[in-house]
Amino acid sequence: MHHAVSRLRQARLARSTKPFIARGSRAERCPQCRVVPGYCLCAWRPQVPSQAGMCLIMHDVEALKPTNTGWLIADVVADTYAFGWSRIEVDPQLLALLDDPTWQPYIVFPEEFGQGREVVQQVSAAPGKRPLFVLLDATWTEARKMFRKSPYLERFPVLSLSPEQLSRYTLRRSRRSDHFCTAEVGAMCLSLAGDEAASLALDDWLDAFSGHYLAAKFQRPINEDDALHQRLLALR
């Protein structure tokens, strides 16, 4: 498997001048699912079609982190694109994607930061266009900076989500329970676009990844016959 996030990770590693050492990055891991051997979850990776696309704009080392969940979006959504973010230059391929007439980009970000910009809460792509959700994959502090300092995104509507639930993600923790990991946001966007099956599959894939990752960390057994694994198995 060589999807957009894995390719971005390899490109970022290739230009590193010193090893990137994140928490948990020293352990041997499956190159496909990023979980240590013995807890690999590749056998349950879902295959679900979706109409929407995902564009991940990732902060410098985000693709290198073993707990990054943008990777999970690329696992599930075939039309996922990933680009590194820079304040001083923009990848020409990113600009070409945003200008592609087959896509209707939406910048997914909270309404409170969209002053002076078109803010929407629903997806309504024009005929002949497919929704493309642009997600800023970073810590919350980094994402706010990226949102402010990316003028090439200002011409697109800001999609503000209003979820009722709290974040379920347990591998990295925001100080606010109403902040969601990238995969959770991606699943909400898919649901808004009418890709309900892909949305549910991504939610389950996130739960499976979190469960396997934590089980490996604490050397706990995995119940491969539970409802979660059976749902994912049916989507193979």
N, C-alpha and C positions, 0 to 999 in steps of 0.2 A: 504494500500500500504506500503510495507516494502522493498524498493530497497536498493542498496548498499550504497548510500550516507546517507539515513535515518538511516541505521544500524550503519554506522560509527559515525554519530552524536550522537546516543544513547550511543555508547561505549565511546565516548569522554566525554559526560555528566556524565556517571557513574563514571569516574575516576577523575572528577573535585573536587578540594578541596574548591572552592568558586564559586559562580554563575558567569557565563559569561554574561557581560552586553555590548552588542554592540548597536550602534544607531538603534533604532526601535525594540530592542529585548524585551522590557518590555510589548509591546502590546500583547493582546490575538490574537492568530493566528490559522488558520486551520492547523492541524498537517500534512495534505497532501500537500497543495500548499503554505503554509506559508504566506498567505494573511489574513488580519483581516476579521472577520465575516461580512457578507453583501457584500463583494467583492470577495468571494471565486471563483476560476476559475476551480475547479475540474471537473465541468460538460463539459468542453471543452478540457480536456486532450486528445491528439491524440494517436492513436494506429497504429503504422506504422512499418512493418517489415524492418529489415536491415541486410545486410551481414556482415558489419564491427562491431567490438566491440570497447568499450572505456575503458581505464584504467586511472582512476583519482588518481593521487598521490597528496594528499592534505596537505597543511601546517597546523600546529597545530590546529588553531581555525577556519579554513576556513569553515568547515562543520556546524559550529554553527552560522554563519552569516545569517540573514534572506534574504540578497540580493545575496547569493552565487548562481551562475548559473550552477555549476557542477550538482547541484540537478536537474535542468531542463533536462540535458542530460540523467540522470538516469530515469527521467519520460518517455522519448521518446524511448531511445535505450535499448532494453531488455538486451543485453549482455554488461552491464556497471558494472565495478568493481571499488571499491574505497578503498584506503589505506591511512593511516596517514603516513606522512614523518618524519623520524628521521635521524639526522646526524650520530648517533652512532650505530643504529641497523636497520635491514630491516625485514619487516614482511615475514616470510617464505612462506605464501600464495601468496604474490606478486612475489617472486622469482619462485615459482612453475608455476604461470600463465605465466610469461615471458618465461619459458622453455617449455611450453606446445607446442608440435609440430603442433597443429592445428592452431596456431596463428603466424602471422608475425608482431612483434612489430615495431612501428615507434615512435621515440621520437619527438614530435612536438615542435620545437623551432626555433628561427631565425638563418639563415645561418651564420651570423656574429660571433656567439658564438660556431660554430661547427668546429673550426680549428683542424686539425689532425683527424677528424672523417668523416665517409661517410655521405655526405649530398645529399639528393634527393629532387626533387620537384614534383615527380609523385609517384603513388602507383602501385606497380607491385608485388603482393604477388605470391610466387611460387605455382604450382599446389597442391591442397589439403590444402592450408593454407588460412586463412582469415586475412585481415588487422586488427591489434589491435593498435589503436591510444593511445599513452601514453601522457596524458596532465598533466602538472604541475600546479595544481590549487592553486594559491597564488597571492599575490601582485607581481608586476614586480620585485621589489627588492628581495623579498623572492624567486621567481622562479629562478632568476639567481643564487642565492646561492644553491638552490636545484639541479640545472643542474650541477654546478661545483662539488658538494660534494656527488654525487650519482654514484660512480664508477661502480656499477652493471648495469648501463644503457649505458655504453660506447661502448658496443659491438653491439649496434643496430643502424641502420641508423637514421640520423636526418632528419626529414621532415620539410623543410622550405616552408612556405606558402607565396604566393605573391599576396595578395588580392588587387583589384583595388578600393574597396569601403573603406570608413572610418567607424569607429565603430558607431553603433546606440545605444549602451547601455547607459542609463542615470541614473541608480541608484547608480553607483559608477563611478568615473571619473579618468582616467589616465591623466597624464600631456601631454601625446602624443596621438594624434588622430589616429595614426596607431597601437596603442595597442588595442587588442580586449578582450572582456570578454570570459570566458571559453566556454560558450554556442555558441558564434559566431565562435570560433575556431573549436568546435565540428561540427558545421554545414558545415563549409568549408571542413573538413576532410571527412565527409560523402559524399559530392559532388564529391570529388576526387576519392572516392572508388566506385562511380557509384550508391550510395544510394541516388538518387536525391529526391525521395519522402520523405525520412526521413530527408534529409537536409532541405527541404522547411518546413516540419512540425516543426522541431526544431526552425527554424527562426521565424515562426509564434508563436510558444509557448513562445519564449523569448519576442516577442512583446506583447503578451497577458499578460504575467506575469508583465512586466514593466508597461503596461497600468493600470492593476488592482492595482498594488502596489502603483503607484503614485496617482491614483484616490482615493484610500483609505486614503492616506496621506493628500490629500487636500480636501477630502470629495466632490469629483466631481462624477457625474453620469457616468455609463458605458453604452455604446450603444451595447447591446447584439445582435442586428440585423445587425451590420456592416459586411463588407466583411471578415474581419479577423476572427470574431467569427463564421461566416458561414462556412469558409474553415475548421476551426478546428472541428466544429460540424460534418462535412461530414467525418471526420477521426475517429470518435468515434467507 
